[in-house]
């Protein structure tokens, strides 16, 4: 396979990996509430999802390094289709817990294998000195495009099919658009995005099986796979702890987890206050989220040029962090002076756009730096370690930022996280880069 073909296939797989998730961003919480769950139960379901991911990140990364990237990613796609099918028909708390568990398994399985497959395939086609930036950039752009397309489609699909029954639309909601035939009784409009996501996951599964030939590797038995996973995970953990560059990159990933949770946790409530209602706040958040994903795609696309302009990926990834931190400070400032109405939404949306643009550029270049520090046998494991660090940062933020915002206001939380993100750029000072010898 040529390098150009590997880049195209990686971009397509990246898009399909994140499209089902994007479709469920807007309606997920509303679907659970509509099916009778309390807000506390919704929080428990989301916590189960996070805990499953945290528990399986490193083992599934090790599994991809031992058993192969394609088979692990195919299982992830199948689990996503199953989880979204369960969400579509779930009517009880425990049914939603089951769906969240399967979805967490899928997320853990999909963290790392596609990127590891691309780097290995590109090295096989163009040698170990192949430039990773263009392909990684394209893949990250397609992730953000998928999330942006998904959040808009998932946000407007329930409105397109309308509320069940004639004349039952609540005040302030648009009338049904009358697209297609009436929905069957078991499918409420809020579950339509789950149906679309399950179909998208099946397409993802087919593409993985057809378009991702596994690079040559020795055949292994099931016993060798099961025995090799803990060995690979342990080796990856030792490597991250021993290698100073990887240690710093993992710490930065944890900071990014804090920053992402900061905006995802506090922006919806801020927009509800700005617009004057939860419903309008949810609509505004869907639009602002799409704008943010567009910013992420822009930043990811500009990452190679940024690295060239600044003299390398280390300076480029630091610049992305500084931009993101500055945007958080701008968000805090906007919250203090915005007021209500459209002006308040716009003033929140602009920093949101810049924040994700900075993270997009940073993410591409940080991934490149990490791949230069590991061999093929460690690649997916280290990607999972980075994702696990981000999840740890997110958990810390969930526990601390909400009480801080309730006590001192959302601006105080955003100012604090902005300072943390800006300070984390110091971790990248004098960061050496080398391609490791085979271990």
Buried (B, 14 or more C-beta within 10 A) or exposed (E): BEBEEBBBBBBBBBBBBBBBBBBBBBBBBBBBBBBEBEEEBBEBBBBBBBBBBBBBBBBBBBBBBBBBBBBBBBBBBBBBBBBBBBBBBBEEBEBBBBBBBBBBBBBBBBBBBBBBBBBBBBBBBBEEEBEBBBBBBBBBBBBBBBBBBBBBBBBBBBBBBBBBEEEEBEEEEEEBEEEEEEBEEEBBBBBBBBBBBBBBBBBBBEBBBEBBEEBEBEEBEEEEBEEBBEEBBEBBBEBBEEBEBBEBBBBBBBBBBBBBBBBBBBBBBBBBBBBEEBBBBBBBBBBBBBBBBBBBBBBBBBBBEBBEEBEBBBBBBBBBBBBBBBBBBBBBBBBEEBEEEEEBBBBBBBBBBBBBBBBBBBBBBBBBBBBBBBBBBBBBBBBBBBBBBBBBBBBBBBEBBBEBBEEEBBBBBBBBBBEBBBEBBEBBEEBEEEEEEEE
